[in-house]
Amino acid sequence: MSDAAAWDARYAEGGFAFGEAPNRYLEAQSARLRPGMRALAIGDGEGRNGAWLAGRGLDVTAVDWSATGLAKAEKLAQARGVPLRTVVADLTAWNWPRVGFDLVAWIFVHLPPADRALVAARAAEALAPGGLLVLEAFTPAQEGRRSGGPRDPDLLWSAALVRRHFAGLEMLECLEGTVLLDEGPKHQGHAEVVRALLRRP
């Protein structure tokens, strides 16, 4: 089974694997968001972050390789009466648009090292001047916890990796430590994460 097929199967189980509410770190950036901003939510799965951003008046593109997840994202957006553009694509092969996004939401997107470096470079390039990148991801300290995250340690993030992959961006914040996740059935309990807010000069 391919990775995309595995996620299709997970999202087909019913309900929302990570809840319908936005990621809390993304939500914490509310004061920085303005209607009309162009936002890109990568690895957005069932659309909890993209639909929330659209609800705040942003022009949102949600990308994921799971067609099943994005079908649920579209229904979530429709139920809220907000527009949401969805694209089924592998981020490493996607023809990234050159519109200049004001926001890129990178929420729990975990990729193999070479793919991570490629997608990070594309995400940074996709930002407009002054554009923000909001990232939350699991760190190696998450190993053994039952609150979510990949089992392959090569897929995990760290503050050092954030600084390396986004060296061309201005670091506004980078925090590594323990948080309490309450994001649907798949993200419950204390977790070890890195949270970063970056801006393109």
FIFI-44060 format. One record per atom (N, C-alpha, C): atom name; x, y, z. Coordinates in steps of 0.001 Angstrom, whole numbers, plus 500000, padded with zeros to 6 digits. Layout:
<sites>
+------+--------+--------+--------+
| atom |      x |      y |      z |
+------+--------+--------+--------+
|   CA |      X |      Y |      Z |
...
+------+--------+--------+--------+
</sites>
This chain:
<sites>
+------+--------+--------+--------+
| atom |      x |      y |      z |
+------+--------+--------+--------+
|    N | 500845 | 498800 | 500000 |
|   CA | 500000 | 500000 | 500000 |
|    C | 500880 | 501249 | 500000 |
|    N | 500600 | 502167 | 499096 |
|   CA | 501361 | 503412 | 499050 |
|    C | 501008 | 504275 | 500249 |
|    N | 501853 | 505301 | 500499 |
|   CA | 501569 | 506205 | 501610 |
|    C | 500247 | 506926 | 501403 |
|    N | 499977 | 507343 | 500159 |
|   CA | 498718 | 508028 | 499886 |
|    C | 497540 | 507108 | 500146 |
|    N | 497663 | 505842 | 499727 |
|   CA | 496588 | 504879 | 499952 |
|    C | 496377 | 504623 | 501441 |
|    N | 497480 | 504621 | 502195 |
|   CA | 497364 | 504410 | 503644 |
|    C | 496591 | 505558 | 504289 |
|    N | 496854 | 506778 | 503847 |
|   CA | 496122 | 507927 | 504389 |
|    C | 494672 | 507918 | 503917 |
|    N | 494433 | 507491 | 502676 |
|   CA | 493058 | 507351 | 502203 |
|    C | 492286 | 506409 | 503121 |
|    N | 492925 | 505284 | 503472 |
|   CA | 492268 | 504305 | 504341 |
|    C | 492003 | 504885 | 505722 |
|    N | 492951 | 505648 | 506244 |
|   CA | 492759 | 506253 | 507567 |
|    C | 491606 | 507252 | 507540 |
|    N | 491564 | 508088 | 506512 |
|   CA | 490521 | 509117 | 506445 |
|    C | 489158 | 508536 | 506096 |
|    N | 489124 | 507312 | 505568 |
|   CA | 487854 | 506676 | 505221 |
|    C | 487178 | 506032 | 506438 |
|    N | 487857 | 506051 | 507585 |
|   CA | 487330 | 505371 | 508769 |
|    C | 486105 | 506055 | 509361 |
|    N | 485835 | 507300 | 508959 |
|   CA | 484706 | 508033 | 509529 |
|    C | 485187 | 508998 | 510596 |
|    N | 484417 | 510058 | 510820 |
|   CA | 484857 | 511078 | 511761 |
|    C | 486060 | 511822 | 511202 |
|    N | 486680 | 512632 | 512049 |
|   CA | 487857 | 513394 | 511646 |
|    C | 489031 | 512946 | 512512 |
|    N | 490040 | 512360 | 511855 |
|   CA | 491166 | 511770 | 512583 |
|    C | 491843 | 512764 | 513516 |
|    N | 491933 | 514029 | 513085 |
|   CA | 492602 | 515058 | 513883 |
|    C | 491641 | 516184 | 514282 |
|    N | 490358 | 515860 | 514267 |
|   CA | 489353 | 516831 | 514682 |
|    C | 489001 | 517820 | 513587 |
|    N | 488019 | 518653 | 513873 |
|   CA | 487572 | 519677 | 512924 |
|    C | 488100 | 521061 | 513294 |
|    N | 488660 | 521206 | 514489 |
|   CA | 489196 | 522495 | 514931 |
|    C | 490611 | 522676 | 514382 |
|    N | 491047 | 523914 | 514204 |
|   CA | 492392 | 524140 | 513683 |
|    C | 493460 | 523756 | 514698 |
|    N | 494651 | 523572 | 514204 |
|   CA | 495812 | 523394 | 515063 |
|    C | 495949 | 524614 | 515973 |
|    N | 496244 | 524393 | 517226 |
|   CA | 496255 | 525496 | 518187 |
|    C | 497367 | 526500 | 517932 |
|    N | 498494 | 526026 | 517455 |
|   CA | 499579 | 526975 | 517188 |
|    C | 499225 | 527860 | 516004 |
|    N | 498616 | 527273 | 514996 |
|   CA | 498146 | 528077 | 513865 |
|    C | 497087 | 529074 | 514334 |
|    N | 496180 | 528606 | 515148 |
|   CA | 495114 | 529475 | 515665 |
|    C | 495693 | 530629 | 516478 |
|    N | 496811 | 530378 | 517132 |
|   CA | 497441 | 531413 | 517960 |
|    C | 497983 | 532573 | 517123 |
|    N | 498067 | 532381 | 515807 |
|   CA | 498561 | 533452 | 514928 |
|    C | 497421 | 534321 | 514403 |
|    N | 496232 | 534179 | 514965 |
|   CA | 495040 | 534881 | 514464 |
|    C | 495257 | 536367 | 514252 |
|    N | 495953 | 537010 | 515176 |
|   CA | 496130 | 538467 | 515092 |
|    C | 496956 | 538884 | 513871 |
|    N | 497698 | 537952 | 513297 |
|   CA | 498535 | 538251 | 512136 |
|    C | 497786 | 538057 | 510808 |
|    N | 496592 | 537494 | 510878 |
|   CA | 495856 | 537135 | 509671 |
|    C | 494865 | 538224 | 509291 |
|    N | 494732 | 538436 | 507992 |
|   CA | 493814 | 539444 | 507472 |
|    C | 493006 | 538846 | 506323 |
|    N | 491733 | 539221 | 506199 |
|   CA | 490941 | 538759 | 505052 |
|    C | 491630 | 539113 | 503741 |
|    N | 491554 | 538199 | 502796 |
|   CA | 492178 | 538421 | 501498 |
|    C | 493595 | 537905 | 501383 |
|    N | 494230 | 537576 | 502505 |
|   CA | 495567 | 536989 | 502437 |
|    C | 495499 | 535657 | 501692 |
|    N | 496549 | 535363 | 500954 |
|   CA | 496627 | 534109 | 500209 |
|    C | 497356 | 533078 | 501076 |
|    N | 496678 | 531972 | 501345 |
|   CA | 497228 | 530968 | 502255 |
|    C | 497345 | 529616 | 501570 |
|    N | 498384 | 528897 | 501932 |
|   CA | 498621 | 527543 | 501446 |
|    C | 498731 | 526623 | 502646 |
|    N | 497838 | 525647 | 502725 |
|   CA | 497873 | 524664 | 503811 |
|    C | 498353 | 523346 | 503220 |
|    N | 499589 | 522961 | 503528 |
|   CA | 500139 | 521737 | 502939 |
|    C | 499895 | 520555 | 503876 |
|    N | 499707 | 519387 | 503263 |
|   CA | 499397 | 518197 | 504050 |
|    C | 498158 | 518410 | 504904 |
|    N | 497139 | 519042 | 504319 |
|   CA | 495994 | 519490 | 505122 |
|    C | 494951 | 518409 | 505372 |
|    N | 495145 | 517218 | 504828 |
|   CA | 494275 | 516094 | 505160 |
|    C | 492798 | 516382 | 505005 |
|    N | 492085 | 516328 | 506117 |
|   CA | 490635 | 516518 | 506117 |
|    C | 490217 | 517986 | 506214 |
|    N | 491183 | 518884 | 506138 |
|   CA | 490872 | 520285 | 505949 |
|    C | 490632 | 521139 | 507178 |
|    N | 491002 | 520653 | 508353 |
|   CA | 490689 | 521427 | 509561 |
|    C | 491368 | 522797 | 509560 |
|    N | 492582 | 522855 | 509050 |
|   CA | 493296 | 524137 | 509045 |
|    C | 492885 | 525010 | 507873 |
|    N | 492765 | 524410 | 506699 |
|   CA | 492362 | 525174 | 505532 |
|    C | 490971 | 525770 | 505674 |
|    N | 490037 | 524976 | 506183 |
|   CA | 488666 | 525470 | 506348 |
|    C | 488616 | 526585 | 507384 |
|    N | 489425 | 526460 | 508430 |
|   CA | 489453 | 527516 | 509450 |
|    C | 490015 | 528813 | 508869 |
|    N | 491098 | 528696 | 508112 |
|   CA | 491679 | 529888 | 507492 |
|    C | 490684 | 530531 | 506523 |
|    N | 489979 | 529707 | 505756 |
|   CA | 488970 | 530236 | 504828 |
|    C | 487863 | 530949 | 505595 |
|    N | 487536 | 530421 | 506753 |
|   CA | 486508 | 531047 | 507586 |
|    C | 486914 | 532411 | 508101 |
|    N | 488205 | 532677 | 508109 |
|   CA | 488710 | 533983 | 508531 |
|    C | 488881 | 534926 | 507342 |
|    N | 488410 | 534485 | 506183 |
|   CA | 488431 | 535353 | 505018 |
|    C | 489667 | 535248 | 504152 |
|    N | 490525 | 534264 | 504417 |
|   CA | 491714 | 534091 | 503600 |
|    C | 491376 | 533311 | 502330 |
|    N | 492160 | 533518 | 501296 |
|   CA | 492035 | 532797 | 500033 |
|    C | 492936 | 531571 | 500149 |
|    N | 492331 | 530390 | 500337 |
|   CA | 493086 | 529220 | 500791 |
|    C | 493173 | 528129 | 499722 |
|    N | 494379 | 527609 | 499556 |
|   CA | 494620 | 526396 | 498784 |
|    C | 495097 | 525322 | 499752 |
|    N | 494396 | 524194 | 499785 |
|   CA | 494769 | 523070 | 500640 |
|    C | 495291 | 521946 | 499765 |
|    N | 496480 | 521455 | 500076 |
|   CA | 497111 | 520405 | 499272 |
|    C | 497359 | 519174 | 500140 |
|    N | 497040 | 518013 | 499576 |
|   CA | 497311 | 516749 | 500266 |
|    C | 497345 | 515655 | 499215 |
|    N | 498016 | 514564 | 499516 |
|   CA | 498030 | 513470 | 498545 |
|    C | 496886 | 512505 | 498751 |
|    N | 496044 | 512742 | 499741 |
|   CA | 494875 | 511889 | 499971 |
|    C | 493622 | 512529 | 499386 |
|    N | 493100 | 511922 | 498326 |
|   CA | 491845 | 512405 | 497743 |
|    C | 490692 | 512217 | 498723 |
|    N | 490748 | 511172 | 499508 |
|   CA | 489704 | 510912 | 500497 |
|    C | 489679 | 512010 | 501550 |
|    N | 490859 | 512395 | 502027 |
|   CA | 490937 | 513456 | 503016 |
|    C | 490413 | 514770 | 502473 |
|    N | 490828 | 515119 | 501261 |
|   CA | 490421 | 516406 | 500709 |
|    C | 488937 | 516436 | 500344 |
|    N | 488350 | 515278 | 500028 |
|   CA | 486899 | 515245 | 499808 |
|    C | 486173 | 515629 | 501090 |
|    N | 486688 | 515172 | 502210 |
|   CA | 486105 | 515557 | 503509 |
|    C | 486376 | 517031 | 503802 |
|    N | 487541 | 517526 | 503375 |
|   CA | 487858 | 518946 | 503552 |
|    C | 486853 | 519810 | 502806 |
|    N | 486517 | 519402 | 501588 |
|   CA | 485553 | 520170 | 500795 |
|    C | 484178 | 520186 | 501462 |
|    N | 483783 | 519050 | 502004 |
|   CA | 482484 | 518982 | 502691 |
|    C | 482490 | 519838 | 503956 |
|    N | 483615 | 519850 | 504660 |
|   CA | 483736 | 520668 | 505863 |
|    C | 483604 | 522146 | 505504 |
|    N | 484283 | 522552 | 504445 |
|   CA | 484205 | 523944 | 504006 |
|    C | 482790 | 524298 | 503554 |
|    N | 482154 | 523398 | 502818 |
|   CA | 480786 | 523640 | 502362 |
|    C | 479839 | 523789 | 503543 |
|    N | 480026 | 522949 | 504556 |
|   CA | 479169 | 523014 | 505735 |
|    C | 479321 | 524348 | 506458 |
|    N | 480485 | 524945 | 506351 |
|   CA | 480746 | 526236 | 506992 |
|    C | 480470 | 527422 | 506054 |
|    N | 480135 | 527099 | 504812 |
|   CA | 479822 | 528154 | 503861 |
|    C | 481016 | 528983 | 503443 |
|    N | 482192 | 528332 | 503351 |
|   CA | 483403 | 529061 | 502963 |
|    C | 484036 | 528392 | 501746 |
|    N | 484700 | 529175 | 500884 |
|   CA | 485373 | 528591 | 499719 |
|    C | 486711 | 527982 | 500117 |
|    N | 487022 | 526826 | 499554 |
|   CA | 488309 | 526171 | 499814 |
|    C | 488763 | 525496 | 498527 |
|    N | 489915 | 525895 | 498036 |
|   CA | 490504 | 525281 | 496843 |
|    C | 491329 | 524080 | 497296 |
|    N | 491067 | 522907 | 496740 |
|   CA | 491803 | 521705 | 497133 |
|    C | 492571 | 521141 | 495948 |
|    N | 493747 | 520616 | 496219 |
|   CA | 494607 | 520033 | 495190 |
|    C | 495144 | 518706 | 495718 |
|    N | 494848 | 517621 | 494999 |
|   CA | 495411 | 516318 | 495345 |
|    C | 496767 | 516209 | 494659 |
|    N | 497837 | 516166 | 495449 |
|   CA | 499180 | 516140 | 494863 |
|    C | 500208 | 515670 | 495876 |
|    N | 501268 | 515082 | 495357 |
|   CA | 502473 | 514783 | 496128 |
|    C | 503288 | 516074 | 496154 |
|    N | 503578 | 516577 | 497313 |
|   CA | 504258 | 517867 | 497442 |
|    C | 505631 | 517883 | 496770 |
|    N | 506255 | 516711 | 496644 |
|   CA | 507580 | 516672 | 496019 |
|    C | 507499 | 516774 | 494503 |
|    N | 506338 | 516455 | 493927 |
|   CA | 506178 | 516467 | 492471 |
|    C | 505239 | 517574 | 492002 |
|    N | 504594 | 518251 | 492927 |
|   CA | 503604 | 519274 | 492593 |
|    C | 504258 | 520466 | 491897 |
|    N | 503565 | 521010 | 490912 |
|   CA | 504005 | 522237 | 490258 |
|    C | 503530 | 523403 | 491125 |
|    N | 504371 | 523800 | 492065 |
|   CA | 503985 | 524817 | 493044 |
|    C | 503637 | 526130 | 492329 |
|    N | 502489 | 526732 | 492665 |
|   CA | 502124 | 527999 | 492030 |
|    C | 503069 | 529121 | 492452 |
|    N | 503237 | 530067 | 491568 |
|   CA | 504160 | 531175 | 491830 |
|    C | 503399 | 532463 | 492140 |
|    N | 502316 | 532318 | 492881 |
|   CA | 501491 | 533498 | 493164 |
|    C | 502040 | 534321 | 494314 |
|    N | 502844 | 533715 | 495167 |
|   CA | 503350 | 534437 | 496331 |
|    C | 502343 | 534387 | 497457 |
|    N | 502462 | 533367 | 498320 |
|   CA | 501514 | 533200 | 499419 |
|    C | 501894 | 534083 | 500614 |
|    N | 500882 | 534602 | 501256 |
|   CA | 501095 | 535401 | 502464 |
|    C | 501261 | 534512 | 503694 |
|    N | 500834 | 533256 | 503566 |
|   CA | 500918 | 532312 | 504681 |
|    C | 501075 | 530900 | 504137 |
|    N | 502011 | 530162 | 504697 |
|   CA | 502110 | 528722 | 504461 |
|    C | 501962 | 528035 | 505814 |
|    N | 500976 | 527150 | 505908 |
|   CA | 500750 | 526385 | 507139 |
|    C | 501354 | 524995 | 506959 |
|    N | 502395 | 524708 | 507734 |
|   CA | 503093 | 523408 | 507690 |
|    C | 502808 | 522743 | 509039 |
|    N | 501708 | 522036 | 509114 |
|   CA | 501262 | 521470 | 510383 |
|    C | 501359 | 519944 | 510347 |
|    N | 502276 | 519410 | 511118 |
|   CA | 502505 | 517964 | 511212 |
|    C | 502671 | 517317 | 509843 |
|    N | 503523 | 517921 | 509019 |
|   CA | 503907 | 517332 | 507740 |
|    C | 505291 | 516716 | 507942 |
|    N | 505340 | 515390 | 507884 |
|   CA | 506572 | 514658 | 508170 |
|    C | 506995 | 513879 | 506938 |
|    N | 508174 | 514199 | 506418 |
|   CA | 508657 | 513628 | 505165 |
|    C | 510060 | 513056 | 505349 |
|    N | 510456 | 512112 | 504495 |
|   CA | 511842 | 511630 | 504528 |
|    C | 512804 | 512799 | 504293 |
|    N | 514034 | 512701 | 504779 |
|   CA | 514953 | 513841 | 504745 |
|    C | 515095 | 514535 | 503398 |
|    N | 515300 | 513785 | 502322 |
|   CA | 515484 | 514425 | 501010 |
|    C | 514209 | 515127 | 500568 |
|    N | 513063 | 514482 | 500795 |
|   CA | 511782 | 515093 | 500433 |
|    C | 511504 | 516327 | 501291 |
|    N | 511850 | 516225 | 502565 |
|   CA | 511639 | 517352 | 503483 |
|    C | 512432 | 518572 | 503021 |
|    N | 513682 | 518364 | 502638 |
|   CA | 514521 | 519470 | 502179 |
|    C | 513943 | 520099 | 500912 |
|    N | 513470 | 519254 | 499993 |
|   CA | 512905 | 519754 | 498741 |
|    C | 511640 | 520565 | 499002 |
|    N | 510728 | 520011 | 499805 |
|   CA | 509457 | 520687 | 500052 |
|    C | 509667 | 521956 | 500875 |
|    N | 510602 | 521925 | 501815 |
|   CA | 510903 | 523128 | 502593 |
|    C | 511398 | 524247 | 501682 |
|    N | 512247 | 523905 | 500722 |
|   CA | 512746 | 524913 | 499784 |
|    C | 511613 | 525475 | 498942 |
|    N | 510717 | 524592 | 498480 |
|   CA | 509571 | 525042 | 497684 |
|    C | 508642 | 525928 | 498512 |
|    N | 508423 | 525544 | 499758 |
|   CA | 507528 | 526324 | 500619 |
|    C | 508088 | 527714 | 500866 |
|    N | 509391 | 527797 | 501108 |
|   CA | 510021 | 529099 | 501343 |
|    C | 509927 | 529970 | 500095 |
|    N | 510155 | 529354 | 498929 |
|   CA | 510081 | 530088 | 497663 |
|    C | 508654 | 530551 | 497365 |
|    N | 507671 | 529806 | 497880 |
|   CA | 506267 | 530119 | 497599 |
|    C | 505768 | 531327 | 498374 |
|    N | 506522 | 531758 | 499377 |
|   CA | 506096 | 532898 | 500186 |
|    C | 506321 | 534218 | 499454 |
|    N | 505373 | 535109 | 499598 |
|   CA | 505552 | 536478 | 499137 |
|    C | 506472 | 537212 | 500123 |
|    N | 507094 | 538294 | 499732 |
|   CA | 507861 | 539081 | 500701 |
|    C | 506977 | 539462 | 501892 |
|    N | 507480 | 539209 | 503085 |
|   CA | 506696 | 539450 | 504285 |
|    C | 505776 | 538308 | 504658 |
|    N | 505721 | 537284 | 503798 |
|   CA | 504853 | 536139 | 504060 |
|    C | 505332 | 535301 | 505235 |
|    N | 504398 | 534645 | 505893 |
|   CA | 504684 | 533877 | 507101 |
|    C | 504602 | 532379 | 506845 |
|    N | 505474 | 531631 | 507486 |
|   CA | 505388 | 530178 | 507517 |
|    C | 505194 | 529748 | 508961 |
|    N | 504123 | 529006 | 509212 |
|   CA | 503796 | 528513 | 510554 |
|    C | 503991 | 527000 | 510551 |
|    N | 504843 | 526513 | 511428 |
|   CA | 505180 | 525088 | 511451 |
|    C | 504996 | 524500 | 512843 |
|    N | 504374 | 523327 | 512888 |
|   CA | 504400 | 522506 | 514096 |
|    C | 504639 | 521069 | 513671 |
|    N | 505561 | 520395 | 514358 |
|   CA | 505899 | 519020 | 514004 |
|    C | 506451 | 518303 | 515231 |
|    N | 506401 | 516984 | 515186 |
|   CA | 506922 | 516176 | 516281 |
|    C | 508442 | 516108 | 516230 |
|    N | 509056 | 516011 | 517421 |
|   CA | 510505 | 515906 | 517557 |
|    C | 510885 | 514498 | 518017 |
|    N | 512182 | 514144 | 517999 |
|   CA | 512596 | 512811 | 518437 |
|    C | 512173 | 512467 | 519862 |
|    N | 511984 | 513463 | 520719 |
|   CA | 511562 | 513191 | 522098 |
|    C | 510150 | 512601 | 522151 |
|    N | 509419 | 512631 | 521026 |
|   CA | 508079 | 512064 | 520966 |
|    C | 508091 | 510540 | 520994 |
|    N | 509240 | 509937 | 520730 |
|   CA | 509331 | 508475 | 520679 |
|    C | 508789 | 507839 | 521965 |
|    N | 507900 | 506885 | 521802 |
|   CA | 507319 | 506183 | 522941 |
|    C | 506022 | 506788 | 523435 |
|    N | 505725 | 508014 | 523041 |
|   CA | 504451 | 508623 | 523428 |
|    C | 503343 | 508136 | 522501 |
|    N | 502123 | 508126 | 523015 |
|   CA | 500999 | 507596 | 522259 |
|    C | 500112 | 508714 | 521696 |
|    N | 500630 | 509913 | 521663 |
|   CA | 499821 | 511070 | 521259 |
|    C | 499962 | 511410 | 519778 |
|    N | 500597 | 510525 | 519006 |
|   CA | 500680 | 510745 | 517569 |
|    C | 502101 | 510804 | 517064 |
|    N | 502200 | 510967 | 515747 |
|   CA | 503505 | 511131 | 515132 |
|    C | 504018 | 509881 | 514458 |
|    N | 504949 | 510048 | 513524 |
|   CA | 505523 | 508908 | 512808 |
|    C | 506453 | 508089 | 513698 |
|    N | 506550 | 506807 | 513393 |
|   CA | 507443 | 505928 | 514151 |
|    C | 508861 | 505945 | 513616 |
|    N | 509020 | 506365 | 512364 |
|   CA | 510348 | 506440 | 511754 |
|    C | 511040 | 507712 | 512242 |
|    N | 512140 | 507587 | 512988 |
|   CA | 512805 | 508779 | 513528 |
|    C | 513330 | 509720 | 512447 |
|    N | 513577 | 509214 | 511240 |
|   CA | 514072 | 510070 | 510164 |
|    C | 513041 | 511102 | 509731 |
|    N | 511772 | 510877 | 510082 |
|   CA | 510710 | 511785 | 509660 |
|    C | 510480 | 512921 | 510658 |
|    N | 511144 | 512868 | 511794 |
|   CA | 510888 | 513838 | 512864 |
|    C | 511680 | 515127 | 512656 |
|    N | 511179 | 516177 | 513269 |
|   CA | 511758 | 517512 | 513159 |
|    C | 512526 | 517893 | 514424 |
|    N | 513219 | 518990 | 514357 |
|   CA | 513878 | 519594 | 515519 |
|    C | 514048 | 521075 | 515215 |
|    N | 514355 | 521842 | 516238 |
|   CA | 514618 | 523265 | 516023 |
|    C | 515801 | 523457 | 515094 |
|    N | 516798 | 522583 | 515215 |
|   CA | 517984 | 522684 | 514350 |
|    C | 517604 | 522459 | 512888 |
|    N | 516705 | 521509 | 512632 |
|   CA | 516269 | 521258 | 511262 |
|    C | 515475 | 522435 | 510711 |
|    N | 514655 | 523045 | 511552 |
|   CA | 513908 | 524226 | 511116 |
|    C | 514883 | 525315 | 510671 |
|    N | 515904 | 525552 | 511486 |
|   CA | 516872 | 526596 | 511150 |
|    C | 517641 | 526258 | 509867 |
|    N | 517949 | 524977 | 509680 |
|   CA | 518704 | 524564 | 508497 |
|    C | 517855 | 524691 | 507228 |
|    N | 516640 | 524153 | 507279 |
|   CA | 515807 | 524120 | 506078 |
|    C | 515261 | 525495 | 505694 |
|    N | 515109 | 526371 | 506679 |
|   CA | 514536 | 527684 | 506388 |
|    C | 515537 | 528805 | 506705 |
|    N | 516798 | 528545 | 506374 |
|   CA | 517863 | 529499 | 506695 |
|    C | 517651 | 530852 | 506021 |
|    N | 516939 | 530859 | 504903 |
|   CA | 516723 | 532117 | 504198 |
|    C | 515567 | 532939 | 504736 |
|    N | 514848 | 532404 | 505717 |
|   CA | 513722 | 533118 | 506301 |
|    C | 514109 | 533724 | 507646 |
|    N | 513398 | 534746 | 508038 |
|   CA | 513609 | 535378 | 509343 |
|    C | 512882 | 534573 | 510408 |
|    N | 513601 | 534164 | 511434 |
|   CA | 513013 | 533373 | 512514 |
|    C | 512373 | 534317 | 513532 |
|    N | 511056 | 534296 | 513619 |
|   CA | 510356 | 535108 | 514615 |
|    C | 510207 | 534370 | 515928 |
|    N | 510133 | 533035 | 515831 |
|   CA | 509932 | 532216 | 517033 |
|    C | 510288 | 530778 | 516691 |
|    N | 510930 | 530096 | 517624 |
|   CA | 511195 | 528671 | 517450 |
|    C | 511272 | 528041 | 518841 |
|    N | 510277 | 527241 | 519161 |
|   CA | 510136 | 526666 | 520493 |
|    C | 510102 | 525148 | 520385 |
|    N | 510817 | 524486 | 521261 |
|   CA | 510838 | 523029 | 521268 |
|    C | 510512 | 522553 | 522678 |
|    N | 509534 | 521661 | 522800 |
|   CA | 509180 | 521182 | 524135 |
|    C | 507867 | 520435 | 524143 |
|    N | 507270 | 520370 | 525332 |
|   CA | 506072 | 519567 | 525556 |
|    C | 504809 | 520408 | 525455 |
|    N | 503827 | 519896 | 524717 |
|   CA | 502514 | 520534 | 524637 |
|    C | 501462 | 519474 | 524926 |
|    N | 500240 | 519921 | 525185 |
|   CA | 499121 | 519009 | 525382 |
|    C | 498238 | 519081 | 524146 |
|    N | 498210 | 517997 | 523389 |
|   CA | 497416 | 517958 | 522164 |
|    C | 496000 | 517482 | 522459 |
|    N | 495044 | 518126 | 521817 |
|   CA | 493645 | 517702 | 521870 |
|    C | 493063 | 517943 | 520477 |
|    N | 493499 | 517111 | 519517 |
|   CA | 493169 | 517279 | 518114 |
|    C | 492620 | 515973 | 517557 |
|    N | 491340 | 515716 | 517827 |
|   CA | 490739 | 514494 | 517326 |
|    C | 491320 | 513268 | 517986 |
|    N | 490860 | 512080 | 517584 |
|   CA | 491311 | 510850 | 518252 |
|    C | 492778 | 510500 | 518036 |
|    N | 493395 | 511013 | 516974 |
|   CA | 494775 | 510621 | 516656 |
|    C | 495836 | 511469 | 517348 |
|    N | 495468 | 512636 | 517872 |
|   CA | 496414 | 513514 | 518567 |
|    C | 495852 | 513854 | 519933 |
|    N | 496099 | 512992 | 520895 |
|   CA | 495581 | 513201 | 522242 |
|    C | 496684 | 512995 | 523269 |
|    N | 496877 | 513977 | 524132 |
|   CA | 497819 | 513832 | 525231 |
|    C | 499069 | 514672 | 525067 |
|    N | 499987 | 514510 | 526016 |
|   CA | 501230 | 515271 | 525981 |
|    C | 502079 | 514813 | 524795 |
|    N | 502692 | 515791 | 524145 |
|   CA | 503485 | 515503 | 522956 |
|    C | 504717 | 516397 | 522932 |
|    N | 505740 | 515915 | 522252 |
|   CA | 506998 | 516656 | 522119 |
|    C | 507070 | 517230 | 520705 |
|    N | 507072 | 518545 | 520608 |
|   CA | 506985 | 519196 | 519302 |
|    C | 507971 | 520350 | 519187 |
|    N | 508131 | 520782 | 517939 |
|   CA | 508771 | 522063 | 517659 |
|    C | 507716 | 522939 | 517006 |
|    N | 507665 | 524192 | 517421 |
|   CA | 506749 | 525182 | 516850 |
|    C | 507588 | 526349 | 516367 |
|    N | 507352 | 526739 | 515132 |
|   CA | 508174 | 527805 | 514570 |
|    C | 507318 | 528766 | 513744 |
|    N | 507679 | 530032 | 513843 |
|   CA | 507064 | 531085 | 513043 |
|    C | 508172 | 531810 | 512310 |
|    N | 508096 | 531797 | 510981 |
|   CA | 509146 | 532384 | 510153 |
|    C | 508527 | 533359 | 509168 |
|    N | 509362 | 534289 | 508688 |
|   CA | 508872 | 535297 | 507761 |
|    C | 509889 | 535488 | 506636 |
|    N | 509354 | 535605 | 505408 |
|   CA | 510256 | 535886 | 504291 |
|    C | 510568 | 537381 | 504274 |
|    N | 511844 | 537734 | 504242 |
|   CA | 512228 | 539157 | 504236 |
|    C | 511667 | 539883 | 503026 |
+------+--------+--------+--------+
</sites>
